Amino acid sequence: MMGLLRGIARTAAIAGTATAVSNRVSRRQANRWAAKDQAQEEQYEQQAPPQQYEQQPPPQYAPPPQQYAQPQYAQPQYAPAPQYAAPPAEAPAAAPLSTDDMLEQLKKLGELKEAGVLTDAEFQASKAKILGS
């Protein structure tokens, strides 16, 4: 059991470290891009003073002549929906656990909760599942 917890803890530590490194790299790259964009913006502002353009009305378009109008197409005919077999009957229920198996699983759940791997809600849900209530 301790080997399992040790493996879980090691995996969590590795994943946390990888996440932290990834976030740091992303943040540095975003800062570099922001600095580069800022430099380009400053350079553009120095080079080209804004010019005033005459305000022109938007062009008016006439509807297309009838010869260029979009043709009306018939709706496509689709193949009939496939027929599927009936869903399989429910799987038979698993054999009930013996009292010893239930106690062993409850002990493992308690250890996981104490180690902080399970929350109270997860613990209660798993316990109810084991006890069958």
Distance bins in CASP14 RR format, pairs under 12 A and 6 or more apart:
PFRMAT RR
TARGET T0000
AUTHOR 0000-0000-0000
RMODE 2
METHOD distances of the structure
MODEL  1
1 7 0 0 0 0 0 1 0 0 0 0 0
1 8 0 0 0 0 0 1 0 0 0 0 0
1 104 0 0 0 0 0 1 0 0 0 0 0
1 105 0 0 0 0 0 1 0 0 0 0 0
1 107 0 0 0 0 1 0 0 0 0 0 0
1 108 1 0 0 1 0 0 0 0 0 0 0
1 109 0 0 0 0 0 1 0 0 0 0 0
1 110 0 0 0 0 0 1 0 0 0 0 0
1 111 1 0 0 1 0 0 0 0 0 0 0
1 112 0 0 0 0 1 0 0 0 0 0 0
1 114 0 0 0 0 0 1 0 0 0 0 0
1 115 0 0 0 0 1 0 0 0 0 0 0
1 117 0 0 0 0 0 1 0 0 0 0 0
2 8 0 0 0 0 0 1 0 0 0 0 0
2 9 0 0 0 0 0 1 0 0 0 0 0
2 108 0 0 0 0 0 1 0 0 0 0 0
2 111 0 0 0 0 1 0 0 0 0 0 0
2 112 0 0 0 0 0 1 0 0 0 0 0
2 115 0 0 0 0 1 0 0 0 0 0 0
3 9 0 0 0 0 1 0 0 0 0 0 0
3 10 0 0 0 0 1 0 0 0 0 0 0
3 11 0 0 0 0 0 1 0 0 0 0 0
3 111 0 0 0 0 0 1 0 0 0 0 0
3 115 0 0 0 0 0 1 0 0 0 0 0
4 10 0 0 0 0 0 1 0 0 0 0 0
4 11 0 0 0 0 0 1 0 0 0 0 0
4 108 0 0 0 0 1 0 0 0 0 0 0
4 111 0 0 0 0 1 0 0 0 0 0 0
4 112 0 0 0 0 1 0 0 0 0 0 0
4 115 0 0 0 0 1 0 0 0 0 0 0
4 117 0 0 0 0 1 0 0 0 0 0 0
5 11 0 0 0 0 0 1 0 0 0 0 0
5 12 0 0 0 0 0 1 0 0 0 0 0
5 108 0 0 0 0 0 1 0 0 0 0 0
5 110 0 0 0 0 0 1 0 0 0 0 0
5 111 1 0 0 1 0 0 0 0 0 0 0
5 112 1 0 0 1 0 0 0 0 0 0 0
5 113 0 0 0 0 0 1 0 0 0 0 0
5 114 0 0 0 0 0 1 0 0 0 0 0
5 115 1 0 1 0 0 0 0 0 0 0 0
5 116 0 0 0 0 1 0 0 0 0 0 0
5 117 1 0 0 1 0 0 0 0 0 0 0
5 118 0 0 0 0 0 1 0 0 0 0 0
6 12 0 0 0 0 0 1 0 0 0 0 0
6 13 0 0 0 0 0 1 0 0 0 0 0
6 115 0 0 0 0 0 1 0 0 0 0 0
6 117 0 0 0 0 0 1 0 0 0 0 0
7 13 0 0 0 0 1 0 0 0 0 0 0
7 14 0 0 0 0 1 0 0 0 0 0 0
7 15 0 0 0 0 0 1 0 0 0 0 0
7 115 0 0 0 0 0 1 0 0 0 0 0
7 117 0 0 0 0 0 1 0 0 0 0 0
8 14 0 0 0 0 0 1 0 0 0 0 0
8 15 0 0 0 0 0 1 0 0 0 0 0
8 111 0 0 0 0 0 1 0 0 0 0 0
8 112 0 0 0 0 1 0 0 0 0 0 0
8 115 0 0 0 0 1 0 0 0 0 0 0
8 116 0 0 0 0 0 1 0 0 0 0 0
8 117 1 0 0 1 0 0 0 0 0 0 0
8 118 0 0 0 0 0 1 0 0 0 0 0
9 15 0 0 0 0 0 1 0 0 0 0 0
9 16 0 0 0 0 0 1 0 0 0 0 0
9 112 0 0 0 0 0 1 0 0 0 0 0
9 115 0 0 0 0 1 0 0 0 0 0 0
9 116 0 0 0 0 0 1 0 0 0 0 0
9 117 0 0 0 0 1 0 0 0 0 0 0
10 16 0 0 0 0 0 1 0 0 0 0 0
10 17 0 0 0 0 0 1 0 0 0 0 0
11 17 0 0 0 0 0 1 0 0 0 0 0
11 18 0 0 0 0 0 1 0 0 0 0 0
11 117 0 0 0 0 0 1 0 0 0 0 0
12 18 0 0 0 0 0 1 0 0 0 0 0
12 19 0 0 0 0 0 1 0 0 0 0 0
12 115 0 0 0 0 0 1 0 0 0 0 0
12 116 0 0 0 0 0 1 0 0 0 0 0
12 117 0 0 0 0 1 0 0 0 0 0 0
13 19 0 0 0 0 0 1 0 0 0 0 0
13 20 0 0 0 0 0 1 0 0 0 0 0
14 20 0 0 0 0 0 1 0 0 0 0 0
14 21 0 0 0 0 0 1 0 0 0 0 0
15 21 0 0 0 0 0 1 0 0 0 0 0
15 22 0 0 0 0 0 1 0 0 0 0 0
16 22 0 0 0 0 1 0 0 0 0 0 0
16 23 0 0 0 0 1 0 0 0 0 0 0
16 24 0 0 0 0 0 1 0 0 0 0 0
17 23 0 0 0 0 0 1 0 0 0 0 0
17 24 0 0 0 0 0 1 0 0 0 0 0
18 24 0 0 0 0 0 1 0 0 0 0 0
18 25 0 0 0 0 0 1 0 0 0 0 0
19 25 0 0 0 0 0 1 0 0 0 0 0
19 26 0 0 0 0 0 1 0 0 0 0 0
20 26 0 0 0 0 0 1 0 0 0 0 0
20 27 0 0 0 0 0 1 0 0 0 0 0
21 27 0 0 0 0 0 1 0 0 0 0 0
21 28 0 0 0 0 0 1 0 0 0 0 0
22 28 0 0 0 0 0 1 0 0 0 0 0
22 29 0 0 0 0 0 1 0 0 0 0 0
23 29 0 0 0 0 0 1 0 0 0 0 0
23 30 0 0 0 0 0 1 0 0 0 0 0
24 30 0 0 0 0 0 1 0 0 0 0 0
24 31 0 0 0 0 0 1 0 0 0 0 0
25 31 0 0 0 0 0 1 0 0 0 0 0
25 32 0 0 0 0 0 1 0 0 0 0 0
26 32 0 0 0 0 0 1 0 0 0 0 0
26 33 0 0 0 0 0 1 0 0 0 0 0
27 33 0 0 0 0 0 1 0 0 0 0 0
27 34 0 0 0 0 0 1 0 0 0 0 0
28 34 0 0 0 0 0 1 0 0 0 0 0
28 35 0 0 0 0 0 1 0 0 0 0 0
29 35 0 0 0 0 0 1 0 0 0 0 0
29 36 0 0 0 0 0 1 0 0 0 0 0
30 36 0 0 0 0 0 1 0 0 0 0 0
30 37 0 0 0 0 0 1 0 0 0 0 0
31 37 0 0 0 0 0 1 0 0 0 0 0
31 38 0 0 0 0 0 1 0 0 0 0 0
32 38 0 0 0 0 0 1 0 0 0 0 0
32 39 0 0 0 0 0 1 0 0 0 0 0
33 39 0 0 0 0 0 1 0 0 0 0 0
33 40 0 0 0 0 0 1 0 0 0 0 0
34 40 0 0 0 0 0 1 0 0 0 0 0
34 41 0 0 0 0 0 1 0 0 0 0 0
35 41 0 0 0 0 0 1 0 0 0 0 0
35 42 0 0 0 0 0 1 0 0 0 0 0
36 42 0 0 0 0 0 1 0 0 0 0 0
36 43 0 0 0 0 0 1 0 0 0 0 0
37 43 0 0 0 0 0 1 0 0 0 0 0
37 44 0 0 0 0 0 1 0 0 0 0 0
38 44 0 0 0 0 0 1 0 0 0 0 0
38 45 0 0 0 0 0 1 0 0 0 0 0
39 45 0 0 0 0 0 1 0 0 0 0 0
39 46 0 0 0 0 0 1 0 0 0 0 0
40 46 0 0 0 0 0 1 0 0 0 0 0
40 47 0 0 0 0 0 1 0 0 0 0 0
41 47 0 0 0 0 0 1 0 0 0 0 0
41 48 0 0 0 0 0 1 0 0 0 0 0
44 50 0 0 0 0 0 1 0 0 0 0 0
62 68 0 0 0 0 0 1 0 0 0 0 0
63 69 0 0 0 0 1 0 0 0 0 0 0
63 70 0 0 0 0 0 1 0 0 0 0 0
64 70 0 0 0 0 1 0 0 0 0 0 0
93 132 0 0 0 0 0 1 0 0 0 0 0
94 101 0 0 0 0 0 1 0 0 0 0 0
94 129 0 0 0 0 0 1 0 0 0 0 0
94 130 0 0 0 0 0 1 0 0 0 0 0
94 132 0 0 0 0 0 1 0 0 0 0 0
95 101 0 0 0 0 0 1 0 0 0 0 0
96 102 0 0 0 0 1 0 0 0 0 0 0
96 130 0 0 0 0 0 1 0 0 0 0 0
96 131 0 0 0 0 0 1 0 0 0 0 0
96 132 0 0 0 0 1 0 0 0 0 0 0
97 103 0 0 0 0 1 0 0 0 0 0 0
97 104 0 0 0 0 1 0 0 0 0 0 0
97 105 1 0 0 1 0 0 0 0 0 0 0
97 106 0 0 0 0 0 1 0 0 0 0 0
97 129 0 0 0 0 0 1 0 0 0 0 0
97 130 1 0 0 1 0 0 0 0 0 0 0
97 131 0 0 0 0 1 0 0 0 0 0 0
97 132 0 0 0 0 1 0 0 0 0 0 0
98 104 0 0 0 0 1 0 0 0 0 0 0
98 105 0 0 0 0 0 1 0 0 0 0 0
98 130 0 0 0 0 0 1 0 0 0 0 0
99 105 0 0 0 0 0 1 0 0 0 0 0
99 106 0 0 0 0 0 1 0 0 0 0 0
99 130 0 0 0 0 0 1 0 0 0 0 0
99 131 0 0 0 0 0 1 0 0 0 0 0
100 106 0 0 0 0 0 1 0 0 0 0 0
100 107 0 0 0 0 0 1 0 0 0 0 0
101 107 0 0 0 0 0 1 0 0 0 0 0
101 108 0 0 0 0 0 1 0 0 0 0 0
101 130 0 0 0 0 1 0 0 0 0 0 0
101 131 0 0 0 0 0 1 0 0 0 0 0
102 108 0 0 0 0 0 1 0 0 0 0 0
102 109 0 0 0 0 0 1 0 0 0 0 0
102 126 0 0 0 0 0 1 0 0 0 0 0
102 127 0 0 0 0 1 0 0 0 0 0 0
102 129 0 0 0 0 0 1 0 0 0 0 0
102 130 1 0 1 0 0 0 0 0 0 0 0
102 131 1 0 0 1 0 0 0 0 0 0 0
102 132 0 0 0 0 1 0 0 0 0 0 0
102 133 0 0 0 0 0 1 0 0 0 0 0
103 109 0 0 0 0 0 1 0 0 0 0 0
103 110 0 0 0 0 0 1 0 0 0 0 0
103 127 0 0 0 0 0 1 0 0 0 0 0
103 130 0 0 0 0 1 0 0 0 0 0 0
103 131 0 0 0 0 0 1 0 0 0 0 0
104 110 0 0 0 0 0 1 0 0 0 0 0
104 111 0 0 0 0 0 1 0 0 0 0 0
104 130 0 0 0 0 1 0 0 0 0 0 0
105 111 0 0 0 0 0 1 0 0 0 0 0
105 112 0 0 0 0 0 1 0 0 0 0 0
105 123 0 0 0 0 0 1 0 0 0 0 0
105 126 0 0 0 0 1 0 0 0 0 0 0
105 127 0 0 0 0 1 0 0 0 0 0 0
105 129 0 0 0 0 1 0 0 0 0 0 0
105 130 1 0 1 0 0 0 0 0 0 0 0
105 131 0 0 0 0 1 0 0 0 0 0 0
105 132 0 0 0 0 0 1 0 0 0 0 0
106 112 0 0 0 0 0 1 0 0 0 0 0
106 113 0 0 0 0 0 1 0 0 0 0 0
106 123 0 0 0 0 1 0 0 0 0 0 0
106 124 0 0 0 0 0 1 0 0 0 0 0
106 126 0 0 0 0 1 0 0 0 0 0 0
106 127 1 0 0 1 0 0 0 0 0 0 0
106 128 0 0 0 0 0 1 0 0 0 0 0
106 129 0 0 0 0 0 1 0 0 0 0 0
106 130 1 0 0 1 0 0 0 0 0 0 0
106 131 0 0 0 0 1 0 0 0 0 0 0
106 132 0 0 0 0 0 1 0 0 0 0 0
107 113 0 0 0 0 0 1 0 0 0 0 0
107 114 0 0 0 0 0 1 0 0 0 0 0
107 127 0 0 0 0 0 1 0 0 0 0 0
107 130 0 0 0 0 0 1 0 0 0 0 0
108 114 0 0 0 0 0 1 0 0 0 0 0
108 115 0 0 0 0 0 1 0 0 0 0 0
108 117 0 0 0 0 0 1 0 0 0 0 0
108 118 0 0 0 0 0 1 0 0 0 0 0
108 123 0 0 0 0 0 1 0 0 0 0 0
108 126 0 0 0 0 1 0 0 0 0 0 0
108 127 0 0 0 0 0 1 0 0 0 0 0
108 130 0 0 0 0 1 0 0 0 0 0 0
109 115 0 0 0 0 0 1 0 0 0 0 0
109 116 0 0 0 0 0 1 0 0 0 0 0
109 117 0 0 0 0 1 0 0 0 0 0 0
109 118 1 0 0 1 0 0 0 0 0 0 0
109 119 0 0 0 0 0 1 0 0 0 0 0
109 120 0 0 0 0 0 1 0 0 0 0 0
109 122 0 0 0 0 1 0 0 0 0 0 0
109 123 1 0 1 0 0 0 0 0 0 0 0
109 124 0 0 0 0 1 0 0 0 0 0 0
109 125 0 0 0 0 0 1 0 0 0 0 0
109 126 1 0 1 0 0 0 0 0 0 0 0
109 127 1 0 0 1 0 0 0 0 0 0 0
109 128 0 0 0 0 0 1 0 0 0 0 0
109 129 0 0 0 0 1 0 0 0 0 0 0
109 130 1 0 0 1 0 0 0 0 0 0 0
109 131 0 0 0 0 0 1 0 0 0 0 0
110 116 0 0 0 0 1 0 0 0 0 0 0
110 117 0 0 0 0 1 0 0 0 0 0 0
110 118 1 0 0 1 0 0 0 0 0 0 0
110 120 0 0 0 0 0 1 0 0 0 0 0
110 122 0 0 0 0 0 1 0 0 0 0 0
110 123 1 0 0 1 0 0 0 0 0 0 0
110 124 0 0 0 0 0 1 0 0 0 0 0
110 126 0 0 0 0 1 0 0 0 0 0 0
110 127 0 0 0 0 1 0 0 0 0 0 0
110 130 0 0 0 0 0 1 0 0 0 0 0
111 117 0 0 0 0 1 0 0 0 0 0 0
111 118 0 0 0 0 1 0 0 0 0 0 0
111 123 0 0 0 0 0 1 0 0 0 0 0
112 118 1 0 1 0 0 0 0 0 0 0 0
112 119 0 0 0 0 0 1 0 0 0 0 0
112 120 0 0 0 0 0 1 0 0 0 0 0
112 122 0 0 0 0 1 0 0 0 0 0 0
112 123 1 0 0 1 0 0 0 0 0 0 0
112 126 0 0 0 0 1 0 0 0 0 0 0
112 127 0 0 0 0 0 1 0 0 0 0 0
113 119 0 0 0 0 1 0 0 0 0 0 0
113 120 1 0 0 1 0 0 0 0 0 0 0
113 121 0 0 0 0 0 1 0 0 0 0 0
113 122 0 0 0 0 1 0 0 0 0 0 0
113 123 1 0 1 0 0 0 0 0 0 0 0
113 124 0 0 0 0 1 0 0 0 0 0 0
113 125 0 0 0 0 0 1 0 0 0 0 0
113 126 0 0 0 0 1 0 0 0 0 0 0
113 127 0 0 0 0 1 0 0 0 0 0 0
114 120 0 0 0 0 0 1 0 0 0 0 0
114 123 0 0 0 0 1 0 0 0 0 0 0
115 123 0 0 0 0 0 1 0 0 0 0 0
116 122 0 0 0 0 0 1 0 0 0 0 0
116 123 0 0 0 0 1 0 0 0 0 0 0
117 123 0 0 0 0 1 0 0 0 0 0 0
117 126 0 0 0 0 0 1 0 0 0 0 0
118 124 0 0 0 0 1 0 0 0 0 0 0
118 125 0 0 0 0 1 0 0 0 0 0 0
118 126 1 0 0 1 0 0 0 0 0 0 0
118 127 0 0 0 0 1 0 0 0 0 0 0
119 125 0 0 0 0 1 0 0 0 0 0 0
119 126 0 0 0 0 0 1 0 0 0 0 0
120 126 0 0 0 0 0 1 0 0 0 0 0
120 127 0 0 0 0 0 1 0 0 0 0 0
121 127 0 0 0 0 0 1 0 0 0 0 0
121 128 0 0 0 0 0 1 0 0 0 0 0
122 128 0 0 0 0 0 1 0 0 0 0 0
122 129 0 0 0 0 0 1 0 0 0 0 0
123 129 0 0 0 0 0 1 0 0 0 0 0
123 130 0 0 0 0 0 1 0 0 0 0 0
124 130 0 0 0 0 0 1 0 0 0 0 0
124 131 0 0 0 0 0 1 0 0 0 0 0
124 133 0 0 0 0 0 1 0 0 0 0 0
125 131 0 0 0 0 0 1 0 0 0 0 0
125 132 0 0 0 0 0 1 0 0 0 0 0
125 133 0 0 0 0 0 1 0 0 0 0 0
126 132 0 0 0 0 0 1 0 0 0 0 0
127 133 0 0 0 0 1 0 0 0 0 0 0
END
